[in-house]
Amino acid sequence: MLAYRINYKKTVAEIYVPEKHNDITVIHLPGLPGLVTKNEITFALVRAGCVVFHPQYSGSFDSAGSFSPKQCLQDVKKFIVMAREKSFSEEYFHKKLTIKTKKIVLLGSSYGSSIAALSVRLSGISGIVLLSPVLTYNQALITKEVSKFDFHAQMMELINLLQRTFPYTYRIKNKNLLIQFLLGEELEFDPIRALEKNLNVPLLLIHGKQDLSIPYQLSKRLLKRFLSDKSYVALFPLKVGHSTSSYGKVEQKKIVDFIRHI
């Protein structure tokens, strides 16, 4: 595996390239706060022949601009174009990289799964993988499906964490826009309804039963309610938590096999 860093139109990404590419490129959309680092899922995908992009959202880490959910959706469009580029220039040594991509898969973790789901209508996507997903921010819908889960408190804690602990990592120009999105006040940006309306590519969802941040029951009930007539694969492993670091070899294999057979 070779690792490179590129700066594509002021968006920074880490790229992990296998010795032999299978023509599939995976764009990994991170959660909040995201970690700009490879993990065991990255290793498994690269061993299977996939190129893996770890892009940084606008206004986060080393990417220019300001951070907002709406901008993240615009970023995905840029990421897809970026993955389609036939060659790249590595940032530090300006080495030319040539990558052949036939299929692009969006892999989203936590908050990144929301952005992946909302991007399902974009052309050029061959499949979507959602890990420990947040399928809706709609307060009323969440309360109806999982009545004892205090989603509002969870999101306010996340917002405060981003501003208090990561003020320079996430450069938020308009705090109110972020709050409106995370508290479900922007109802046109609802991931589960985007999937209900636009899903026409293979979908894999994995949500562990040990997830203490977003209860797996929410995903299970929303899938049954909104995607009953759609084709998808959903797994709810017993010993998996919210962080993808808790995903073991069984879950990694499920992800790799799903992507390889798209």
N, C-alpha and C positions, 0 to 999 in steps of 0.2 A: 504494500500500500504506500502510495506517495501522497503527501499532504502539501497543499499550496494555499496561498492567500492572494485574492484578487480584489481590485477596486474597480467595480463596473459602474460608471456614471454616478460616482460618489456613494455607491452601496458596496460595503465590504462583505466578503464571503470567504469562508474556508471551504476548500474543495478536497475531497478524499477520492483518490483515483486508484482502481485496482490494476493489477498487472495485465489482466485481460478483461476488457469491457464487454458487457452483454447488451449494450445499446439502451439500457434503462438508466435514467437519471432520477434520483430521489431528492426532492427539495424538502429539507427538514425545517418546519416552522416551529420555533421554540415557544415555551410558555413564558410566564412572567413571575419573577424575574428570570430571564433566560441565562443559560451558561454557554459561552462561546467555546465549546469543547466537544471533542468526539466522545462517544460512549460505546457500550457493548453492542447496542443496536447498529451503530455506525460500522463497527468492525464486522458484524455478521453480514450486513448488506454489501460491504466492499469485498469480503471473502466470496460472496455469491456473484461478483462481477458487476455490481452497480456502482456508478459514480454517485457520491453523496455531497450535496451542497448544504452548508450551514450558513445561510445568509443572516445578516444582522438588520433588523428593521430600521427604517429611517429614524434618526433621532435617538438611536440606541448604540451603545458601545462606540465603535469607530465610524459608523455610517453617518453621513451628513443629514441635516434637516431636523425636524421636530417629530416627536413620537405621538401618534394617535391611532386609534383603531381604524379610522377611515383611511389614514395614510398607509397602514399595514395592508389594507386591501389593494391599494394602488401598488404597493411594493410587490405583491404577489405577481401582478402583471409583469413588472420589471424582472422578477426572478425567473419567470417562464421564458421571457425573451433572452435573458442571460444564459439560461440552460440550453437554449437553442443555438447559441453562438458556436460557430465551428472552431474558433480558436480564441485563446485568452492570453493575456500577458500577466505573468506572475508579478506581484507587486514589488518585491524586494530586489530581485535580480533580473526582472523583465524577460524571463524565460517564456517562450511561446509554448502554449499547451493546446493540443488538438484533441477534442472530444466529440465523438459521434453519438448523437442522441436520437433515438427513434420514439421512445416513450418517456413521458414525464409523470412521476407519481408525487403527489403532495402528501407528506407525512407530518401531521400536526400533533403536538403534545400540549395538553391542558388548554390554555388560552390559544395556542397555535392551532389547535383542532377547530376552534371557532372560526378562525381566519381561513383555514382550509375548507371548511364546510360552506362558508359564505362565498368562496371562490369557485364553487363547483360548476357554475355556469360558464366559466371561462373556457375558451377553446384551447386545445393543445394539452389537455390533461387526460391521462389514460387510466388513472385510478387514484383513490384517496384512502389513506390510513389515518384513523383517529385513535390516539392513545390517551387514556384518562381524560376523556373529553368534557368540555362544557358545551352542551348542546342547546342550551337556552339561557338567556339572562332575564327572561320575563318573570318578574316576581310572582305574579298571580298564578302563572302556569307551574312554577316550581313549588309553590305552597300547595297547590292542588295535588301534585304528584308525590311530593315528599314533605308532609306537613310540618315535621319537627326540625327540618333543616333551616338554619338561620343564614340564608344566602346573602342577605343584605350585610350582615356583620362580617361575613367572610370577604366580600368585595371591598368594603370600607377598610378592612385591615390590609388588603392588598394595595389599595391606593395609597394609604399612609406609608406602607413599607417602601413603595417605589419612590415617594417623595422624600421620605426621611432618610432612608438607607442608601438609595441609589439616585441622588439628585443629579449627578453628572452622567451616570450610565444611561438613564432614561430622561431625555430633555423634553419635558412636557410643556408645551406652549400654552395650551388651554386645558386646565384641569377639569373644567366643567364638562367638556366634551367626553373626556375619559370616564368621568363619573356617570354621565348619562348612558354611555354604552354599557358599562359594567353593571349598572343597576337596572338595565332593561328598559330604559326610557326611550331608546331609539328602536321602536318596535319593528321598523323595516329591516333592521339588522338582526334577525333571529336565525341562528344556525340551523335548527331543526326544520324550520319552515323553508329555508333555502334548499335543504336536502329534499324535502317533500316535493317542492316545485320543480327542481332542476336536476336531481340525481339521475344520471344516465351512464355512469361509469362504475366499475366494481368498487365496492366499499368494504373495508375491514375496520371493525371497531373493537378495541380491547379496553375493558374497564374493570380493574381489580376490585374484589370484594373487601379488601383492606384499605381502600381509599378513604381517608379521613377528611379530605378537602372537598371533594365532590362525590356524594354517595352514588354507588353504581346503580342503585335502584332507579335513580332519575334517568339515566341513559336507557335502562331496560324498559321502563314504562313509556318514555318518549318514542323510542323505536317502534314499540308495539302500537302506539296511538297514531303516529304520523307516517311511518314507513311500512305499514302492514302489506302494501301492494308492491313494495320495491324489493329488489334482489340485493342482499347484503350478507355479510358474515359478521356475527357478534359473539364475542367471547367474554366471559366474566370469571377469570381465574381466581381461585380461593385465596392464594397467598400473595397477591400483587397489590401494592399500594398506589399512591398517586404519582410518585416519582418514577420516571422510566428506569432509574437505577435499580428498581425492585423487579424489573422484568427479567425473568430467568431464561434459560436456554430453550425451554418449551415455547415461551411467548416469542422469543427471537426467531425461532424456526417458523412459527406461524406467520410472522411478518414477512420473512424472506420468501417462504413458499408462495404466499399470496401475491407478492410483487413479481416474482419470477414467472408466474403463470397468467399474468394480466395480458 
